[in-house]
Amino acid sequence: MEREWITAICRQVYRRFPEMEGRAPKVKPQGESQVLLIFTTKATSASGRTIEKTVRVVASSSGKILKMSESR
């Protein structure tokens, strides 16, 4: 996958999840035509506990986002 496509996907993730701003994704191939990008960060809850947030993005090799999900 081209670097400029990963950058474009990152911009879309940062727009939807501002807490991920500046985090570089881990990029893993998913077969020949898809790529998985995993963003992680830590946030503090209202009660003061630390929560790890993960955003997973499945994109086609052409840079189109197919699926995006968040977990806490």
PyMOL commands that set and color helices and strands:
alter all, ss='L'
color gray80, all
select helices_A, chain A and resi 3-16+18-20
alter helices_A, ss='H'
color red, helices_A
select strands_A, chain A and resi 26-30+34-44+50-60+65-71
alter strands_A, ss='S'
color yellow, strands_A
deselect
rebuild
show_as cartoon
